Amino acid sequence: MLVSSDVIDRVLEIKKFKTDAKLAEYLEVAASTLTSWRTRNSIPFEKIIAFCKYEKISMDYIFTGEGKKHIEGQADGEEGMEQPLNLELDVDLLADIIESIDIVLEKEKIELPLNKKARFIALQYELCTETGKGVTSDKIKRHLKLVA
C-alpha cells in the first residue's frame, strides 16, 4: 500500500533535510500543507513527479522504496540544489491523466493498488510529454492491461 508519509520521508532522505518545515519550504508549500498530506495519506503527485524529474530520482524508488534511487546518469551524492523546486509541469495534462485513469478503472472494474496507480500516473505523464500526444481512454486501457 502506498503511504504518503513513506513517500515524504524518502524525499526528506534524498534531500538530507532534517525537518518537514525545510521540505515544505523546498516544495514551496506551507508546512501545514505537508502535515495535511501526512495526516490524510494524500500524495501530491504533481509535486512528487516534479521532484523526481528535477532531481533525476527514480519514481519507482520514491513511490515504493524499491530499486535504485537515481536514474541513469545521476550518481549518489549528486542531488540537485536546495533551492525551491520550480519545475513547470503541465498541471492540466496531469489532471486529465488522473481523471482518465480513474474513469477507466471504474468502468472496467479494475482494482489497482495505490503504488501501482502512482507509477502508472507517472508513466502516462512521461509518455504524453515525450510524445507530445494527449491521453486517451483507449491508450489507458491498453497500458492498464500490461500492469493490472
C-alpha positions, 0 to 999 in steps of 0.5 A: 500500500502506498503511504504518503508519509513513506513517500515524504520521508524518502524525499526528506532522505534524498534531500538530507533535510532534517525537518518537514518545515525545510521540505515544505519550504523546498516544495514551496508549500506551507508546512501545514500543507505537508502535515495535511498530506501526512495526516490524510495519506494524500500524495501530491503527485504533481509535486512528487513527479516534479521532484523526481524529474528535477532531481533525476530520482527514480519514481519507482524508488520514491513511490515504493522504496524499491530499486535504485534511487537515481536514474541513469546518469545521476550518481549518489551524492549528486542531488540537485540544489536546495533551492525551491523546486520550480519545475513547470509541469503541465498541471492540466495534462496531469489532471486529465491523466488522473481523471482518465485513469480513474474513469477507466478503472471504474468502468472496467472494474479494475482494482489497482493498488495505490503504488501501482496507480502512482507509477502508472500516473507517472508513466502516462505523464512521461509518455504524453510529454515525450510524445507530445500526444494527449491521453486517451481512454483507449491508450489507458486501457491498453497500458492498464492491461500490461500492469493490472 
